[in-house]
Amino acid sequence: MSEPDDDLKALYARQRAANEERVLEFQAMRARALESGFATRSDKPAILRWAWPLTAATAVLVGVVAFLATLRSPTPRALASQDEAVRQIEQIDAALKMNLAEHQSITAWQSPTDFLLKPINTEIP
Amino acid sequence: MDSREILSQLEALHADAFGWAVSCCGGDWHRGEDVLQVAYLRIVRGAARFDGRSALKTWWFGVIRLTAFEEGRRVRRWFAFLDRWGAEPEETGTECEHEDSAELAALGTALRELSERQREVLHLTFYQQLSLSEAAEVMRVSVGSARQHYDRGKRRLRELLQNQRAIHE
């Protein structure tokens, strides 16, 4: 810097003096920084900042899924007595027999042209 | 250099650091304070560490400059948000409002007309009395580039100050 810069030097010196009147003490600013920093700001990595919300959201999701699962798979009703169990088995048996009889009538029916499908000379004498 | 030594040196540099923070915030004292506060917090939390590769002052001023840049970006985003919703942003404390000296007010106004680099290099050399190479280190530019900003900034600042004097006379 050369001598002709004295005007600027003087101006900046006045600006410096004005700023020095306003500056907070170092210890006060340090304390304020610590106070405000721990209260509001966070320089933690994003993953750490989101750890708690993510854990909470996962727990809620698991709870909802578990609740829905219990709704969709009701446990079979316990049978009241042995007589009731026997009656139910009989009902099932009767239904099966009816079903079989219906199928019997269908399988018994033969088409009039079925004989054409039989291979020749296969009858046992 | 241990942390206690760094702390005592930072304390010695505190007034200079405040001046630099205010300059990085375009002369806004309130924002300068906030920026310095956040910069201190970075050191406390270990987000900014002094590795001894440069002088403590240039390293510390670099941290403040970066913090001011990031905080400025955050403030601009906030103002853009307020603009979008038609709200009036809070008034900031600039030197113009607080200076009782007309000359200092004129300097503040003229400095805002300079480019960021010009304002930085002039502050670092005239206010902080750093050499051009130290200023270049803080600004993360070459010495040649710092010199160019210094010469152009000085010339432009004088022009602006003369214009203001002419208007007031």
Interface residues (C-beta under 8 A of the other chain):
Chain A: M1 D5 D7 L8 K9 L11 Y12 R14 Q15 R16 A18 N19 E20 R22 V23 L24 E25 F26 Q27 M29 R30 R32 A33 L34 S36 G37 R41 D43
Chain B: L10 E11 H14 A15 F18 G19 V22 W29 E33 L36 Q37 V38 Y40 L41 R42 V44 R45 A47 E95 H98 E99 S101 E103 L104 L107 L122 H123 T125 F126 Y127 K154 L157 R158 L161
